[in-house]
Amino acid sequence: MNSNNKYNFNITFYLLVVPVLIWLIFMIVIPHAELLISSFQVEDDMGDMVFSFANYIEFFSQQIYWLTFVKTATYSIAVTLLAFIVAFPIAFYLTKVTSKKNASFLILLLLIPLWVGELVTVYGWMVLLGDNGVINHFLMTTGIINDPLNMLYTDFSMIIGLLYMSVLFMVIPIMSTLHSLDDSLIEAACDLGASKWVIFTRIIIPYSMPGIISGSIIVFMLVIGDYLAPNLLGGKHSLWFTEQIYNNFLTTFNWNEGAAFGFLLLLLSSGIIWLALKLSGQKLDKVGS
Amino acid sequence: MIRSLPNSSFYRIAYGAYVFLFFSFLVMPLLAISVLAFNDSNFISLPWNGFTLDWFFSATDDRQGLFADEELLASIVTSLSTGFFVAVLSTLVGTFAALLFEEEEFQLKGLLYFLALAPLVIPGVILGISILLTATAAGNHIENTFALDVELFRPSYWLVVLGQFSFAATYVMLLVSARLKKFDRTLEEAALSLKATRLEAIWYVTIPFLRPAIIGAFVVAFILSFSNINTTIFLIGSDPTLPIDLYSRIRFSSTPVLNAVSFLIVLTISGLAIINFFANRSKD
C-alpha cells in the first residue's frame, strides 16, 4: 500500500464519518442530554431556570401520574404477550404450512396496514367500533342485539388498536427465524412419536426464540410509546403515559415537567428492553436485522 | 403440522379458520373506511344510501370533497415535499452510516453503532420532545446573543424534516447494511489493485451493487415520513402535514372526506405493494 492510497483511505473515512457524526451528535446525543437537563429545571419567581427535583417530586406525589405510568407499563407487557400469541400461528403458517405462492401474497396483505400508516388504521377502527359504527350496524340489522354495544373509547378498543398496529412486528421476526428451521427436525420428532405439543414446545419455540425476543422488543417499544391508539380509541379514561407528555407540551406548556415524564418513559422502556436482552442473551443489533 | 406431514381434518380446518380470521382482522378497518368513502350520506356510518363521488369532487358547502378542500390539498403537498427531503437526507446519511459501520474500523465504533440503532428503541414521542427542547434552547440562545430569529429553531417545516430524518436514517442504514453484508469485498479490492482510489471503488463498484437497497430504503424513508405523527406533532409549524391535519379533523370535525383521503392512501399503498410483488416475482 503506497502513501497515496493511504491518503485516499483517510479521505473516504472522513467523508463517511463526518455526516454520521453530525447526525448522531446533533439529532440523538444533544437532544437527549437536553431532555435530561430540562427535566431537572424549573422556573423560579424571577423567570430564571434553576436546578430542582420538583418535576420528579410532582410525578411521585400525584397518584394519577404514577398510576398512569404503571398502567402503561403493565398494558404494554400484556399487549406484547397478546401479540405473540396471535402472531405465532400466523408466522408458522406463512413459513411452514402454506405454499410459497400463497405466503408471498399473504405477506403482502400483512404489510399493507403498516405502510398505510397508523392514523388511517386507527380511524378505520373508530369507524368499525363506534356506537353507530359498522359492527354495531350489522349486529343490530341482523337482530343479534337491540342496543348498540359500547366498544369505542374503552380499554377493549384501545387494545385492539395497539395490537393491530404492532402485531406485524411480531410476525416478521418470528418468520425470519422459522425460515431457517429445517423441516426434517420436525419430521424426525414426528417419526419418533412426539406429539404436536411436544414438537411445539421443545423444538419450534426454542428454535424461534431470537425472533420472539426481537419481535417482543419492537412491539413493546411501539406500544409503550404510542399515542394515537390510546388517544383516539381509548378515549378520555385511557390513561396512557404518552398522553401526559403531550398534555405537558401541547396543552399546559409545562415543558420541564413534560421533559421529566419523557425521561421517565425513556428509562422505563430502555430498562425493560435491557432486561429482555440480558435475560435472553441477545444483542441490540440483532433486533434491528 | 408442516407441509410434508399429514394432519387431521379438524386441525386443518381450525387452523385455516384462524388464519382467515386474522387476515379479516387486518383487512376490516381498511375495507370499512374505503367503502364508506363512497356512501351517499353526511355521516361516516351505515346504512348504505347509494353510491356517490361527492366526497372526492363535490364543492358545495355541506359537502366539501377532497379535491375542493384547499386546506387538505395543501397538507398533502406539505407531506409529499417533507417526505421527499426526509428521504433524500436519510438515504444519504443512512448509506454513509452503512458503509462506515460495515467497511471501516475505528475507535468508538461500537458506541457510535449503538447510537445509530438507538432510534429503534426510543419512542417517537421522546425524539420529538427532545428535538423540540434542543431547538428551542438553541433558538433562544441565538436570539439573545445575536438578536437573530432563526426559523429552523422554532417548530417549522425544516424542523419536521430534521426530526423525521433523525430516525429514518436508522432504517435506511439497516436496509443498506443488509445488502452490504452480501457484497463480495474482493470486488472492491480488485478495483483498488487496478489503481482505483477508495472513493472510485465505492462509487463505481459498491454503490451500483447497493442500488436496489438504496432505492428501497428511499421509498421506506419516504413512507415513514409520510405517515409519521408521534415525532412530527411536536415540531410542526404553521403548515401541517397530512396526518396532523387528519388527526385534528378526526378529533374535531369528521366528515366522510376523511374516508376519501384514507381510501386514496390505501389505494396508493396497495398499488405500490402489488407493483413490488410482481417486480419481485418476475426476478425469481
Interface residues (C-beta under 8 A of the other chain):
Chain A: N5 N8 F9 I11 T12 F13 L15 L16 V17 P19 V20 L21 W23 L24 M27 I28 V29 I30 P31 H32 E34 L35 S38 V86 P89 I90 Y93 K96 V97 S99 S104 F105 L106 L108 L109 L110 L111 I112 P113 W115 V116 G117 E118 L119 V120 T121 Y123 G124 W125 M126 V127 L128 G130 N132 G133 V134 H137 F138 T141 Y164 D183 I186 E187 C190 K196 I199 I217 I218 M221 I224 G225 D226 Y227 L228 L232 T242 I245 Y246 F249 L250 W255 G258 A259 G262 L265 L266 S269 S270 I273 L284 D285 V287 G288 S289
Chain B: M1 I2 R3 S4 L5 Y15 Y18 V19 F22 F23 F25 L26 V27 M28 P29 L30 A32 I33 L36 F43 I44 S45 L46 P47 L92 V93 F96 A97 L99 L100 E104 F106 L112 Y113 F114 L115 A116 L117 A118 P119 L120 V121 I122 P123 G124 V125 I126 L127 I129 S130 I131 L132 L133 T134 A137 L162 F165 S166 A169 T170 L174 A178 L192 T197 R198 L199 I202 I223 F226 S227 I229 N230 I233 F234 P243 L246 Y247 I250 R251 L258 N259 S262 I265 V266 I269 S270 L272 A273 I274 F277 N280 R281
